[in-house]
Amino acid sequence: MTKSELIARLAELNPHLYQRDVERIVTTIFDEIATALSRGDRVELRGFGAFSVKRRDARLGRNPRTGQSVDVSEKAVPFFKTGKLLRERLNTGK
């Protein structure tokens, strides 16, 4: 599901809201999650999951095309861990 599909679905489920308002709400939620992660905070949505930031150490990599060694700097990457309710919902019937 893309962001625009999510907005359309939420607008369909909430006919009392204008689509532009639903779009503003979804964009604000995503922006707040990104802002919190950039500050190094953890964002937890109970039953859904938790977003956090993990650090990858600097390392010596290899260019696959040339085989030449390349220094890869330290970086922060977003990480998502699913919540218990979401995992159970995905695994029902298996």
C-alpha positions as CSV (number, residue, x, y, z in Angstrom):
1,M,0.0,0.0,0.0
2,T,1.4,3.4,-1.0
3,K,0.9,6.6,1.0
4,S,-1.7,7.8,-1.6
5,E,-3.6,4.5,-1.3
6,L,-3.5,4.9,2.5
7,I,-4.9,8.4,2.3
8,A,-7.6,7.4,-0.1
9,R,-8.7,4.4,2.1
10,L,-8.8,6.6,5.2
11,A,-10.8,9.3,3.4
12,E,-13.2,6.5,2.2
13,L,-13.6,5.2,5.8
14,N,-14.1,8.7,7.2
15,P,-16.5,10.5,4.8
16,H,-16.9,13.4,7.3
17,L,-13.3,14.4,6.6
18,Y,-12.0,16.1,3.4
19,Q,-9.3,14.1,1.6
20,R,-6.9,17.1,1.9
21,D,-7.4,17.0,5.7
22,V,-6.7,13.2,5.8
23,E,-3.6,13.8,3.6
24,R,-2.4,16.5,6.1
25,I,-3.0,14.1,9.0
26,V,-1.1,11.3,7.5
27,T,1.8,13.5,6.4
28,T,2.0,15.1,9.9
29,I,2.2,11.6,11.5
30,F,5.0,10.5,9.2
31,D,6.8,13.8,9.7
32,E,6.6,13.4,13.5
33,I,7.9,9.9,13.4
34,A,10.8,11.0,11.2
35,T,11.6,13.9,13.4
36,A,11.6,11.8,16.6
37,L,13.9,9.2,14.9
38,S,16.3,12.0,13.8
39,R,16.5,13.1,17.4
40,G,17.4,9.5,18.4
41,D,14.0,8.9,20.1
42,R,12.1,5.6,19.8
43,V,8.5,5.7,18.5
44,E,6.2,2.9,19.8
45,L,2.7,2.3,18.4
46,R,1.1,-0.2,20.8
47,G,0.0,-3.4,19.0
48,F,1.6,-2.3,15.7
49,G,5.3,-2.0,16.4
50,A,8.2,0.3,17.4
51,F,10.5,2.4,15.2
52,S,14.1,3.0,16.4
53,V,17.5,4.0,15.1
54,K,20.4,1.6,15.0
55,R,24.0,2.6,14.3
56,R,26.2,0.7,11.9
57,D,29.9,1.0,12.6
58,A,32.4,2.2,10.1
59,R,33.9,-0.7,8.2
60,L,36.0,-1.6,5.2
61,G,33.8,-2.6,2.3
62,R,34.5,-3.7,-1.3
63,N,33.4,-2.3,-4.6
64,P,31.7,-5.3,-6.3
65,R,32.5,-4.1,-9.8
66,T,36.2,-3.4,-9.3
67,G,37.0,-5.4,-6.2
68,Q,38.7,-2.3,-4.7
69,S,38.5,-1.7,-1.0
70,V,36.3,1.2,0.1
71,D,35.9,2.9,3.5
72,V,32.3,2.9,4.6
73,S,31.5,5.5,7.2
74,E,29.4,5.0,10.3
75,K,25.7,5.6,9.7
76,A,22.3,5.5,11.4
77,V,19.6,3.3,9.9
78,P,15.9,3.2,10.8
79,F,14.7,-0.1,12.3
80,F,11.2,-1.4,12.8
81,K,10.2,-4.2,15.2
82,T,6.7,-5.5,14.9
83,G,4.4,-5.6,17.9
84,K,2.9,-8.8,19.3
85,L,-0.7,-8.1,18.1
86,L,0.5,-7.4,14.5
87,R,2.7,-10.6,14.5
88,E,-0.3,-12.6,15.8
89,R,-2.6,-11.1,13.2
90,L,-0.2,-11.9,10.4
91,N,0.4,-15.5,11.6
92,T,-3.2,-16.6,12.2
93,G,-4.2,-19.7,10.2
94,K,-0.7,-21.0,9.8
